Amino acid sequence: MPEDRPHAAQAPGRTPDLPPAPAYGHRSIAEVLTSAAASLGVEGFSNTLGLPAASRVCVVLADGLGRNLLKQKSAHTPFLRSVQQAGQGDVPVWLDSAFPSTTAAALSSFGTGLPAGQHGMVGYDVLDPDQDKVVNLLGNWDPGVDPSAWQPFPTVFERIAHQVDVSTVSLAQFDGSPMTRAALRGGRFIPGATAHARTAAAADAMAASGPSLMYFYVNDLDKAGHRHGCRSEQWEHQLEELDATVKRLNSGLPAGTTILLTADHGMLDVAEPQRIDFSTDPALVAGVRHTAGEPRMVHLYLEESHLTDAGRERLVAAWKGRFGDRIWAFTRGEALAGGLFGDVRPAVERRIGDVMIAARDAVALYDGRRMRPTAMEVVGQHGSLSKAEREVPLLCFTAEGRNRRRG
């Protein structure tokens, strides 16, 4: 499959100013687990990504590893570089993240095989219309929201667990977390406190006979990027650790295991002067009842009195007047027409902002009235539609298994 295959065709009526929607159903993060299931021979799934037939698949998801970053920092990844040089047949070498390009949305698309408009995880935090309040969908889940009701569709893990051994290898803190229950439920959870412990546990778990699918989650890159930036020595160190982790999996997993490396989103650095508190400009919050999302993809929910075409357009014009070409400013209707969230079910539509602001260059936009001051210290950011944020790698290779444990 050519590397520069275009995104999905533009939807009729797409706002000309917006980039194409993620290639849902063709070449997005939502096709990874579904294609893996098909490659294992599970009926009811399509091998959209052209993965090789296998009896074991291990999917390594490196939170925050953008395609461009992996290319630019290849000197730090000798093992992954050798994998790339060896080629991978017809399997694409990069994918689209979900929209927004943030963990809650992208991991949910990964886990369910659905776009955000279906699974309903449409941002880091979003409006819960039933409570008329903004709720967090990642690490600080609102007690009034049931994860299995907010995201009601079965996950890929749940759909295949009766035919395939399904396991998740990750940090213990994610076992049974609301995010896991919403988007990644199903199968058994294998915790490990260190990267070495997790790779050893993964090797032991996949040594059993029979078909198996493993999800191996790595979050150290994302943490380093948020705190220090994705151009920092700390980020490069974690990239080297990821390279070493995948190399150990290559040696420790049973020979012939398909190993996939991908990510939920990319990242870019935002300099401190470009982290802007938009709430200090009255025109940008006039008629706004709630703000949500993330600093690079802001949801704005309007007061009832401003829920008119004219009210929306006034707000869009105010943001464009302030930031010009540094942002994309668009309405919910334009986002839906453009397919940014994929097909959107009615219950999810109300969670999406009436007006949305997506950062186009290296700027981050905060509502200082509801953010902790430390939030504006974050260096590495994501959530928007730029290539740095939305394009993620997909590496596919077969484990050598030279050092796998026997007996």
KEKE-3310 file (N, C-alpha, C; in steps of 0.2 Angstrom, whole numbers, plus 5000, padded with zeros to 4 digits):
npx = (5004:5004:5014:5010:4996:4980:4970:4953:4940:4933:4919:4903:4899:4909:4917:4927:4939:4944:4954:4955:4944:4949:4954:4943:4938:4947:4961:4965:4967:4957:4956:4966:4965:4954:4958:4969:4961:4955:4966:4970:4960:4947:4930:4919:4926:4936:4951:4957:4969:4978:4986:4997:4993:4991:4995:4997:4996:5004:5000:5008:5006:5011:5010:5008:5017:5021:5021:5029:5039:5045:5051:5060:5068:5075:5088:5089:5083:5088:5084:5070:5072:5079:5069:5060:5068:5068:5056:5038:5028:5012:5006:5001:5012:5009:4995:4980:4976:4962:4949:4945:4963:4968:4970:4959:4949:4956:4961:4949:4943:4953:4950:4937:4935:4928:4923:4924:4912:4903:4907:4908:4917:4923:4933:4945:4940:4922:4905:4893:4877:4866:4869:4872:4885:4903:4913:4927:4935:4946:4958:4951:4938:4921:4910:4896:4895:4893:4904:4902:4889:4891:4900:4893:4896:4901:4918:4933:4940:4931:4922:4930:4935:4929:4935:4948:4963:4964:4973:4979:4993:5000:5002:4998:4989:4979:4971:4955:4951:4941:4942:4948:4937:4927:4933:4942:4939:4938:4945:4960:4970:4986:4997:5012:5026:5037:5046:5054:5048:5035:5038:5043:5032:5023:5030:5029:5015:5011:5016:5008:4999:4988:4978:4981:4979:4987:4987:4999:5003:5012:5016:5026:5033:5023:5021:5034:5034:5023:5028:5042:5043:5043:5055:5065:5079:5074:5063:5068:5076:5066:5061:5072:5071:5058:5062:5071:5062:5053:5063:5066:5054:5053:5063:5058:5045:5035:5042:5037:5026:5016:5021:5015:5018:5011:5002:4993:4991:5001:5012:5016:5027:5023:5028:5030:5026:5015:5005:4990:4978:4962:4951:4952:4949:4934:4926:4928:4922:4909:4893:4895:4892:4899:4916:4927:4936:4953:4968:4972:4961:4947:4931:4916:4902:4886:4876:4858:4851:4860:4860:4859:4860:4866:4872:4881:4890:4894:4903:4912:4917:4923:4934:4941:4944:4953:4963:4966:4973:4979:4972:4958:4942:4926:4909:4898:4889:4897:4908:4902:4897:4909:4914:4922:4921:4917:4902:4889:4880:4864:4864:4877:4880:4876:4886:4896:4905:4896:4902:4919:4936:4951:4968:4980:4993:5008:5001:4992:4977:4969:4956:4957:4949:4945:4955:4969:4983:4995:4992:4995:5009:5012:5021:5023:5010:4994:4979:4973:4971:4983:4997:5007:5001:4990:4995:5001:5013:5013:5021:5025:5030:5038:5041:5057:5060:5071:5076:5066:5058:5058:5049)
npy = (4994:5011:5023:5037:5037:5045:5053:5049:5052:5068:5074:5078:5095:5099:5110:5121:5126:5117:5103:5086:5074:5061:5045:5035:5018:5015:5018:5021:5023:5016:5004:4995:4985:4978:4973:4966:4956:4950:4945:4935:4926:4927:4927:4939:4951:4963:4963:4976:4983:4975:4965:4952:4934:4926:4917:4923:4939:4954:4970:4984:4999:5015:5029:5045:5045:5052:5050:5059:5062:5050:5048:5059:5057:5045:5041:5038:5026:5012:4998:4999:5006:4997:4988:4995:4997:4985:4983:4980:4974:4975:4982:4997:5011:5021:5029:5037:5046:5047:5060:5071:5072:5065:5056:5050:5050:5043:5031:5025:5024:5015:5004:5000:5000:5010:5027:5042:5049:5038:5030:5040:5046:5061:5070:5076:5082:5085:5091:5084:5082:5078:5081:5094:5099:5099:5085:5074:5063:5055:5053:5058:5054:5057:5055:5054:5048:5034:5023:5012:5015:5027:5024:5013:5002:4985:4981:4977:4967:4961:4956:4946:4937:4925:4917:4919:4920:4934:4948:4961:4971:4982:4996:4994:5003:5006:4995:4991:5004:5019:5023:5012:5003:5009:5009:4999:4987:4969:4953:4947:4956:4961:4966:4976:4984:4989:4992:4981:4971:4970:4966:4954:4947:4948:4939:4927:4926:4924:4913:4902:4889:4891:4903:4921:4937:4952:4967:4979:4992:5008:5022:5031:5040:5050:5056:5061:5070:5079:5085:5089:5092:5087:5088:5086:5080:5071:5066:5060:5050:5042:5037:5030:5020:5014:5009:4999:4991:4986:4978:4969:4962:4957:4947:4940:4935:4922:4914:4920:4927:4941:4957:4973:4990:5005:5021:5032:5046:5060:5073:5090:5104:5118:5134:5144:5158:5156:5149:5153:5162:5162:5167:5179:5188:5196:5195:5182:5173:5177:5174:5161:5146:5135:5129:5117:5102:5102:5111:5112:5109:5116:5115:5124:5128:5135:5147:5146:5157:5161:5151:5151:5153:5165:5168:5158:5161:5174:5171:5162:5172:5181:5173:5171:5183:5187:5177:5173:5165:5156:5147:5134:5138:5133:5127:5115:5109:5110:5103:5090:5089:5088:5076:5074:5068:5056:5045:5051:5048:5052:5054:5057:5068:5080:5081:5087:5102:5118:5127:5125:5126:5123:5122:5128:5131:5132:5134:5135:5135:5141:5141:5151:5152:5140:5132:5124:5133:5125:5118:5126:5124:5114:5107:5099:5096:5091:5086:5092:5095:5095:5088:5083:5080:5071:5061:5044:5031:5015:5000:4984:4968:4952:4942:4937:4928:4923:4922:4917:4910:4893:4878)
npz = (5000:4995:5003:5003:5001:4999:5011:5016:5005:5002:5011:5005:5005:5014:5024:5016:5022:5031:5035:5027:5034:5046:5040:5042:5043:5033:5034:5048:5066:5071:5064:5068:5078:5073:5061:5066:5072:5061:5055:5063:5060:5065:5062:5055:5055:5046:5037:5035:5034:5029:5036:5039:5039:5055:5070:5082:5089:5094:5099:5100:5108:5108:5117:5111:5101:5087:5069:5061:5071:5074:5062:5062:5073:5071:5074:5087:5087:5084:5082:5078:5067:5059:5057:5049:5038:5033:5027:5025:5017:5010:5020:5027:5032:5040:5049:5052:5066:5078:5078:5090:5091:5103:5118:5124:5114:5104:5109:5112:5099:5094:5103:5100:5087:5081:5075:5084:5084:5085:5097:5106:5114:5114:5116:5128:5139:5140:5137:5147:5143:5150:5163:5162:5163:5162:5159:5163:5153:5154:5165:5177:5180:5180:5193:5191:5179:5170:5163:5154:5150:5144:5133:5124:5116:5111:5114:5103:5110:5118:5109:5103:5112:5115:5106:5105:5114:5124:5130:5140:5143:5154:5165:5182:5187:5177:5177:5176:5177:5174:5160:5154:5156:5148:5135:5133:5138:5142:5140:5149:5161:5163:5174:5176:5184:5178:5162:5159:5167:5161:5148:5150:5156:5146:5136:5143:5144:5131:5127:5128:5120:5106:5097:5100:5105:5110:5119:5121:5131:5131:5140:5143:5134:5130:5143:5145:5135:5137:5149:5146:5133:5116:5109:5118:5128:5138:5132:5121:5127:5132:5120:5116:5126:5122:5110:5114:5122:5112:5105:5114:5115:5102:5104:5114:5113:5106:5092:5076:5079:5075:5077:5080:5079:5085:5088:5098:5095:5089:5093:5097:5101:5111:5114:5128:5128:5118:5124:5128:5137:5133:5139:5144:5134:5131:5119:5114:5123:5123:5126:5129:5137:5142:5142:5135:5130:5124:5125:5112:5104:5106:5113:5112:5121:5119:5127:5128:5123:5113:5104:5089:5071:5068:5081:5082:5071:5074:5085:5079:5070:5079:5084:5073:5070:5080:5080:5067:5053:5062:5067:5065:5065:5067:5066:5075:5065:5053:5057:5057:5044:5038:5042:5052:5065:5060:5057:5067:5081:5088:5103:5105:5098:5105:5114:5108:5104:5101:5094:5088:5090:5083:5084:5073:5070:5081:5094:5110:5118:5132:5144:5157:5168:5172:5173:5181:5186:5184:5172:5161:5160:5153:5139:5127:5116:5110:5100:5089:5071:5064:5054:5062:5074:5070:5062:5064:5066:5059:5061:5056:5059:5060:5075:5080:5090:5097:5110:5118:5132:5137:5140)
capx = (5000:5008:5014:5006:4989:4977:4964:4946:4937:4930:4912:4899:4898:4914:4920:4934:4945:4945:4958:4950:4943:4953:4952:4940:4936:4952:4968:4965:4968:4951:4957:4971:4963:4949:4962:4972:4957:4954:4972:4969:4955:4941:4925:4916:4931:4939:4958:4957:4976:4982:4990:4999:4989:4995:4991:4998:4997:5005:5000:5012:5004:5016:5006:5011:5023:5019:5024:5035:5044:5048:5056:5065:5072:5077:5095:5088:5079:5091:5080:5064:5075:5080:5062:5057:5072:5066:5049:5032:5023:5007:5004:5003:5017:5006:4988:4977:4973:4955:4948:4951:4969:4969:4970:4952:4946:4960:4961:4942:4943:4957:4947:4931:4935:4923:4925:4922:4904:4899:4909:4906:4923:4924:4937:4948:4934:4917:4899:4888:4871:4861:4871:4874:4892:4909:4916:4933:4935:4952:4960:4947:4931:4915:4906:4890:4895:4894:4908:4899:4884:4894:4902:4890:4897:4906:4925:4935:4942:4925:4919:4934:4937:4927:4939:4955:4966:4965:4977:4982:4999:5000:5003:4992:4984:4974:4967:4948:4950:4935:4944:4948:4930:4924:4935:4947:4937:4938:4951:4963:4974:4993:5001:5019:5028:5043:5046:5056:5043:5030:5040:5044:5025:5021:5033:5026:5008:5010:5019:5003:4996:4982:4978:4981:4979:4989:4988:5004:5003:5017:5014:5032:5034:5018:5022:5040:5033:5019:5032:5048:5043:5045:5061:5069:5083:5070:5058:5073:5078:5060:5061:5077:5068:5053:5066:5073:5056:5051:5068:5065:5048:5055:5067:5055:5038:5036:5044:5032:5021:5016:5021:5013:5019:5007:5002:4986:4992:5007:5013:5021:5029:5021:5032:5026:5022:5010:5000:4986:4972:4958:4945:4953:4946:4927:4923:4929:4918:4903:4887:4898:4890:4904:4921:4929:4941:4960:4971:4973:4955:4942:4924:4913:4895:4883:4870:4852:4850:4865:4860:4856:4866:4870:4876:4887:4894:4897:4908:4917:4921:4927:4940:4945:4947:4959:4969:4967:4975:4983:4967:4952:4936:4920:4903:4897:4887:4902:4912:4898:4897:4915:4915:4928:4919:4913:4895:4888:4874:4861:4866:4884:4880:4875:4892:4901:4904:4892:4908:4925:4942:4957:4975:4983:5000:5010:4998:4988:4972:4966:4951:4960:4944:4943:4961:4974:4989:5000:4990:4999:5016:5013:5025:5021:5003:4990:4972:4971:4971:4990:5000:5011:4996:4985:4998:5004:5016:5011:5026:5023:5035:5037:5045:5062:5059:5078:5078:5060:5058:5056:5047)
capy = (5000:5017:5027:5043:5036:5051:5052:5047:5057:5074:5073:5083:5101:5100:5117:5122:5128:5112:5097:5081:5070:5055:5040:5030:5013:5013:5019:5025:5019:5011:4998:4991:4979:4974:4970:4960:4950:4946:4941:4929:4921:4928:4929:4946:4957:4964:4964:4982:4985:4970:4962:4945:4929:4924:4914:4927:4946:4959:4977:4989:5006:5020:5035:5051:5044:5054:5048:5063:5062:5044:5049:5064:5054:5038:5040:5035:5019:5007:4992:5001:5008:4991:4985:4999:4996:4978:4983:4977:4972:4979:4985:5004:5013:5026:5029:5043:5046:5049:5067:5075:5068:5065:5049:5047:5048:5039:5024:5022:5021:5009:4998:4998:5000:5015:5034:5046:5050:5032:5028:5045:5049:5066:5075:5075:5083:5087:5092:5079:5086:5076:5085:5101:5100:5097:5079:5072:5056:5051:5051:5060:5052:5060:5049:5054:5045:5027:5022:5007:5018:5033:5021:5007:4997:4981:4982:4972:4962:4958:4952:4940:4934:4918:4913:4920:4923:4942:4951:4968:4972:4989:4998:4991:5008:5006:4989:4992:5011:5020:5023:5005:5000:5012:5008:4993:4981:4962:4949:4948:4962:4958:4972:4976:4990:4992:4990:4974:4966:4970:4962:4947:4945:4947:4933:4921:4925:4922:4906:4896:4887:4894:4910:4926:4945:4956:4974:4981:4999:5012:5029:5036:5045:5055:5059:5065:5075:5084:5089:5092:5093:5081:5089:5086:5074:5067:5062:5055:5044:5037:5034:5024:5015:5011:5004:4993:4987:4982:4974:4963:4958:4953:4941:4936:4932:4916:4915:4920:4932:4947:4963:4979:4996:5011:5026:5035:5052:5063:5079:5096:5108:5125:5138:5147:5164:5154:5146:5159:5162:5166:5169:5186:5192:5195:5193:5175:5169:5180:5169:5154:5143:5130:5127:5110:5100:5103:5118:5113:5108:5118:5115:5130:5127:5142:5149:5145:5163:5162:5145:5153:5153:5171:5168:5154:5164:5179:5168:5160:5178:5184:5169:5172:5190:5187:5172:5173:5158:5151:5142:5133:5139:5130:5125:5108:5107:5110:5097:5084:5088:5086:5069:5074:5063:5050:5045:5053:5046:5058:5055:5060:5075:5085:5081:5091:5109:5121:5130:5122:5130:5119:5125:5126:5132:5130:5138:5132:5140:5139:5145:5151:5152:5134:5128:5125:5136:5121:5116:5130:5123:5108:5109:5095:5096:5087:5086:5096:5092:5095:5081:5081:5077:5066:5055:5040:5026:5008:4996:4977:4963:4945:4941:4931:4924:4919:4921:4915:4905:4887:4874)
capz = (5000:4995:5009:5002:4999:5001:5016:5014:5000:5006:5012:5002:5010:5019:5025:5012:5026:5035:5032:5026:5040:5047:5035:5046:5039:5028:5036:5054:5072:5072:5060:5070:5082:5069:5056:5069:5073:5055:5053:5067:5057:5068:5058:5057:5055:5039:5037:5031:5034:5025:5040:5037:5043:5061:5076:5088:5087:5099:5097:5105:5107:5111:5118:5109:5096:5080:5063:5060:5077:5074:5057:5064:5079:5070:5076:5093:5087:5079:5081:5074:5060:5055:5055:5044:5032:5030:5023:5028:5012:5008:5026:5027:5037:5044:5050:5055:5073:5078:5079:5091:5091:5110:5120:5126:5108:5099:5112:5111:5092:5094:5106:5098:5080:5079:5076:5090:5083:5088:5104:5111:5118:5109:5119:5134:5143:5136:5140:5148:5142:5155:5170:5161:5166:5159:5163:5161:5150:5155:5172:5182:5177:5184:5197:5188:5172:5169:5157:5150:5147:5140:5128:5125:5111:5113:5112:5099:5114:5120:5103:5100:5118:5115:5101:5105:5121:5124:5136:5140:5147:5156:5172:5187:5189:5172:5177:5179:5177:5170:5153:5152:5156:5143:5128:5132:5142:5139:5141:5155:5162:5166:5176:5177:5186:5174:5155:5159:5170:5156:5142:5153:5157:5139:5134:5147:5142:5124:5126:5128:5113:5103:5095:5105:5104:5116:5118:5126:5131:5134:5141:5145:5129:5131:5149:5145:5130:5140:5154:5144:5126:5112:5107:5124:5130:5141:5127:5117:5131:5132:5113:5116:5130:5118:5105:5118:5124:5106:5103:5119:5113:5096:5106:5119:5111:5102:5085:5071:5082:5072:5081:5077:5084:5082:5093:5098:5092:5089:5097:5095:5107:5111:5118:5134:5126:5114:5128:5129:5141:5129:5143:5145:5129:5132:5113:5113:5127:5124:5125:5130:5144:5145:5138:5136:5125:5126:5123:5104:5101:5111:5112:5115:5121:5119:5130:5124:5119:5107:5099:5082:5066:5069:5087:5081:5066:5078:5089:5074:5067:5084:5085:5067:5070:5085:5078:5059:5050:5067:5070:5062:5069:5064:5070:5075:5059:5049:5058:5056:5037:5035:5044:5057:5070:5057:5058:5074:5084:5091:5109:5105:5095:5110:5118:5104:5105:5096:5090:5089:5089:5082:5083:5066:5071:5088:5099:5114:5120:5138:5148:5163:5173:5175:5172:5186:5183:5181:5166:5156:5160:5148:5134:5122:5116:5104:5100:5083:5065:5060:5053:5068:5079:5068:5058:5068:5063:5059:5059:5056:5058:5063:5080:5079:5096:5098:5117:5121:5137:5135:5145)
cpx = (5004:5008:5010:4999:4985:4972:4958:4944:4933:4922:4909:4898:4903:4916:4927:4940:4947:4949:4953:4950:4948:4950:4949:4937:4941:4959:4968:4966:4963:4951:4962:4969:4958:4953:4966:4968:4956:4960:4973:4964:4948:4936:4922:4920:4934:4946:4960:4965:4980:4987:4991:4995:4994:4991:4992:4999:4998:5005:5003:5009:5008:5012:5010:5017:5020:5023:5030:5040:5048:5053:5062:5070:5074:5084:5094:5084:5082:5087:5074:5067:5076:5074:5059:5061:5070:5060:5044:5026:5018:5004:5006:5008:5015:4998:4986:4975:4965:4955:4943:4957:4972:4967:4963:4949:4949:4960:4954:4941:4947:4953:4941:4930:4930:4926:4922:4914:4900:4901:4908:4911:4926:4929:4940:4943:4928:4910:4895:4881:4866:4863:4872:4881:4897:4912:4922:4932:4941:4954:4956:4940:4926:4911:4899:4889:4897:4898:4905:4892:4886:4896:4899:4891:4902:4913:4927:4937:4936:4922:4923:4936:4935:4931:4946:4957:4967:4968:4979:4988:5000:5002:4997:4987:4978:4970:4960:4947:4944:4936:4945:4941:4926:4926:4939:4945:4937:4945:4954:4969:4980:4997:5008:5022:5034:5042:5048:5051:5037:5032:5041:5037:5022:5023:5029:5018:5006:5013:5014:5001:4990:4983:4977:4982:4981:4990:4993:5005:5009:5016:5020:5033:5029:5019:5028:5038:5029:5024:5038:5048:5045:5051:5067:5073:5079:5065:5063:5075:5072:5059:5066:5074:5062:5057:5068:5068:5054:5056:5067:5059:5049:5059:5063:5049:5040:5037:5038:5026:5022:5016:5019:5015:5015:5007:4995:4986:4999:5007:5017:5022:5026:5025:5027:5023:5016:5005:4996:4979:4967:4952:4946:4951:4938:4924:4923:4925:4911:4897:4889:4896:4896:4909:4924:4934:4948:4962:4972:4966:4949:4935:4921:4905:4891:4877:4864:4850:4854:4865:4856:4862:4870:4874:4882:4892:4897:4903:4914:4921:4925:4934:4944:4948:4953:4965:4970:4968:4979:4978:4962:4947:4930:4915:4902:4894:4892:4907:4908:4898:4903:4918:4921:4927:4916:4906:4893:4881:4871:4863:4873:4884:4880:4881:4897:4899:4900:4897:4914:4931:4948:4963:4978:4990:5002:5007:4993:4983:4968:4960:4954:4955:4943:4949:4966:4980:4994:4998:4994:5006:5017:5016:5023:5013:5000:4983:4969:4972:4978:4992:5004:5007:4992:4989:5002:5007:5012:5017:5024:5029:5034:5043:5050:5061:5066:5078:5071:5061:5055:5053:5041)
cpy = (5006:5021:5034:5042:5042:5048:5050:5053:5062:5073:5079:5089:5102:5107:5117:5123:5122:5106:5091:5077:5064:5049:5034:5025:5011:5013:5023:5020:5014:5005:4993:4985:4975:4970:4964:4954:4946:4942:4935:4924:4922:4930:4936:4952:4957:4966:4970:4984:4980:4966:4954:4940:4927:4920:4918:4934:4950:4966:4981:4996:5011:5027:5041:5050:5045:5051:5052:5063:5056:5045:5053:5061:5047:5036:5036:5028:5014:5001:4994:5003:5002:4987:4989:4998:4989:4978:4979:4975:4977:4983:4993:5006:5019:5026:5036:5042:5047:5057:5067:5070:5068:5058:5046:5045:5043:5032:5021:5020:5015:5003:4996:4997:5005:5022:5037:5047:5044:5031:5034:5049:5055:5071:5073:5076:5086:5088:5086:5083:5084:5080:5092:5103:5097:5091:5077:5065:5052:5049:5054:5060:5054:5055:5049:5051:5038:5025:5017:5010:5024:5030:5014:5001:4992:4982:4976:4966:4958:4953:4946:4935:4926:4914:4913:4922:4930:4944:4958:4968:4979:4990:4996:4997:5009:5000:4991:5000:5013:5021:5016:5002:5003:5009:5002:4987:4974:4959:4950:4953:4959:4964:4971:4983:4993:4989:4982:4969:4965:4965:4955:4944:4944:4941:4927:4920:4923:4916:4900:4895:4890:4901:4915:4933:4948:4963:4976:4989:5003:5019:5034:5041:5051:5059:5064:5071:5081:5088:5093:5094:5087:5082:5089:5080:5069:5063:5058:5049:5039:5034:5028:5018:5011:5006:4998:4988:4983:4977:4968:4959:4954:4947:4937:4932:4926:4918:4915:4925:4938:4953:4969:4985:5002:5016:5029:5042:5054:5069:5084:5100:5115:5129:5142:5153:5162:5150:5152:5157:5166:5169:5177:5191:5191:5193:5186:5171:5172:5175:5162:5152:5139:5130:5120:5108:5100:5109:5118:5111:5110:5117:5121:5128:5133:5142:5148:5151:5164:5156:5147:5153:5159:5171:5164:5158:5170:5177:5166:5166:5181:5180:5170:5179:5191:5183:5171:5165:5154:5146:5140:5134:5137:5128:5117:5105:5106:5104:5090:5083:5086:5079:5069:5069:5056:5051:5047:5051:5052:5059:5058:5067:5081:5086:5086:5098:5112:5125:5126:5126:5125:5123:5123:5127:5130:5135:5134:5137:5137:5144:5145:5151:5146:5129:5129:5128:5131:5118:5120:5129:5117:5111:5105:5094:5092:5088:5089:5092:5092:5088:5079:5078:5071:5060:5051:5034:5019:5004:4989:4973:4957:4944:4935:4926:4920:4917:4919:4910:4899:4883:4877)
cpz = (5000:5001:5009:5000:5002:5007:5012:5010:5004:5005:5008:5007:5015:5019:5021:5017:5031:5032:5031:5033:5040:5042:5039:5041:5034:5031:5043:5060:5073:5068:5062:5073:5077:5064:5059:5070:5067:5053:5057:5065:5061:5063:5060:5057:5048:5040:5033:5029:5031:5029:5038:5042:5049:5066:5082:5085:5093:5096:5102:5103:5111:5111:5116:5104:5089:5075:5062:5065:5076:5068:5059:5069:5077:5072:5083:5093:5082:5077:5076:5067:5056:5053:5049:5037:5029:5026:5027:5023:5010:5014:5026:5033:5041:5044:5052:5062:5072:5078:5085:5092:5098:5112:5121:5119:5104:5102:5111:5104:5091:5097:5104:5090:5077:5079:5082:5090:5085:5095:5109:5115:5114:5111:5126:5140:5139:5140:5141:5148:5148:5162:5169:5164:5162:5163:5159:5159:5151:5162:5178:5181:5182:5187:5194:5181:5172:5163:5152:5147:5142:5133:5128:5121:5113:5110:5107:5104:5117:5115:5101:5106:5118:5110:5102:5112:5120:5130:5135:5145:5148:5163:5176:5187:5183:5172:5180:5179:5173:5162:5150:5151:5150:5136:5127:5136:5138:5140:5148:5156:5166:5167:5176:5178:5182:5167:5155:5161:5165:5150:5144:5153:5150:5136:5137:5145:5135:5122:5126:5121:5112:5101:5100:5102:5110:5114:5123:5125:5134:5134:5142:5140:5130:5138:5149:5140:5133:5145:5151:5137:5122:5108:5112:5124:5133:5137:5123:5121:5132:5125:5113:5120:5126:5113:5108:5120:5118:5104:5108:5117:5107:5098:5110:5117:5106:5094:5080:5073:5078:5077:5077:5082:5081:5088:5092:5095:5092:5094:5094:5101:5106:5116:5123:5132:5121:5118:5131:5132:5137:5133:5145:5140:5129:5125:5112:5117:5128:5122:5126:5137:5147:5139:5140:5131:5128:5123:5115:5101:5106:5109:5116:5115:5123:5124:5126:5120:5113:5103:5093:5077:5067:5075:5086:5076:5069:5082:5084:5072:5072:5085:5079:5067:5075:5082:5071:5057:5055:5069:5064:5067:5065:5068:5070:5068:5054:5050:5056:5048:5034:5038:5049:5063:5067:5058:5065:5076:5088:5099:5110:5102:5100:5114:5114:5104:5099:5091:5092:5087:5089:5080:5076:5066:5079:5093:5103:5118:5126:5141:5155:5169:5176:5175:5178:5183:5181:5174:5160:5156:5155:5141:5127:5122:5110:5105:5093:5077:5061:5059:5059:5073:5076:5064:5063:5064:5063:5057:5061:5055:5062:5068:5078:5084:5098:5105:5121:5126:5135:5141:5149)
residu = (MET:PRO:GLU:ASP:ARG:PRO:HIS:ALA:ALA:GLN:ALA:PRO:GLY:ARG:THR:PRO:ASP:LEU:PRO:PRO:ALA:PRO:ALA:TYR:GLY:HIS:ARG:SER:ILE:ALA:GLU:VAL:LEU:THR:SER:ALA:ALA:ALA:SER:LEU:GLY:VAL:GLU:GLY:PHE:SER:ASN:THR:LEU:GLY:LEU:PRO:ALA:ALA:SER:ARG:VAL:CYS:VAL:VAL:LEU:ALA:ASP:GLY:LEU:GLY:ARG:ASN:LEU:LEU:LYS:GLN:LYS:SER:ALA:HIS:THR:PRO:PHE:LEU:ARG:SER:VAL:GLN:GLN:ALA:GLY:GLN:GLY:ASP:VAL:PRO:VAL:TRP:LEU:ASP:SER:ALA:PHE:PRO:SER:THR:THR:ALA:ALA:ALA:LEU:SER:SER:PHE:GLY:THR:GLY:LEU:PRO:ALA:GLY:GLN:HIS:GLY:MET:VAL:GLY:TYR:ASP:VAL:LEU:ASP:PRO:ASP:GLN:ASP:LYS:VAL:VAL:ASN:LEU:LEU:GLY:ASN:TRP:ASP:PRO:GLY:VAL:ASP:PRO:SER:ALA:TRP:GLN:PRO:PHE:PRO:THR:VAL:PHE:GLU:ARG:ILE:ALA:HIS:GLN:VAL:ASP:VAL:SER:THR:VAL:SER:LEU:ALA:GLN:PHE:ASP:GLY:SER:PRO:MET:THR:ARG:ALA:ALA:LEU:ARG:GLY:GLY:ARG:PHE:ILE:PRO:GLY:ALA:THR:ALA:HIS:ALA:ARG:THR:ALA:ALA:ALA:ALA:ASP:ALA:MET:ALA:ALA:SER:GLY:PRO:SER:LEU:MET:TYR:PHE:TYR:VAL:ASN:ASP:LEU:ASP:LYS:ALA:GLY:HIS:ARG:HIS:GLY:CYS:ARG:SER:GLU:GLN:TRP:GLU:HIS:GLN:LEU:GLU:GLU:LEU:ASP:ALA:THR:VAL:LYS:ARG:LEU:ASN:SER:GLY:LEU:PRO:ALA:GLY:THR:THR:ILE:LEU:LEU:THR:ALA:ASP:HIS:GLY:MET:LEU:ASP:VAL:ALA:GLU:PRO:GLN:ARG:ILE:ASP:PHE:SER:THR:ASP:PRO:ALA:LEU:VAL:ALA:GLY:VAL:ARG:HIS:THR:ALA:GLY:GLU:PRO:ARG:MET:VAL:HIS:LEU:TYR:LEU:GLU:GLU:SER:HIS:LEU:THR:ASP:ALA:GLY:ARG:GLU:ARG:LEU:VAL:ALA:ALA:TRP:LYS:GLY:ARG:PHE:GLY:ASP:ARG:ILE:TRP:ALA:PHE:THR:ARG:GLY:GLU:ALA:LEU:ALA:GLY:GLY:LEU:PHE:GLY:ASP:VAL:ARG:PRO:ALA:VAL:GLU:ARG:ARG:ILE:GLY:ASP:VAL:MET:ILE:ALA:ALA:ARG:ASP:ALA:VAL:ALA:LEU:TYR:ASP:GLY:ARG:ARG:MET:ARG:PRO:THR:ALA:MET:GLU:VAL:VAL:GLY:GLN:HIS:GLY:SER:LEU:SER:LYS:ALA:GLU:ARG:GLU:VAL:PRO:LEU:LEU:CYS:PHE:THR:ALA:GLU:GLY:ARG:ASN:ARG:ARG:ARG:GLY)
# end
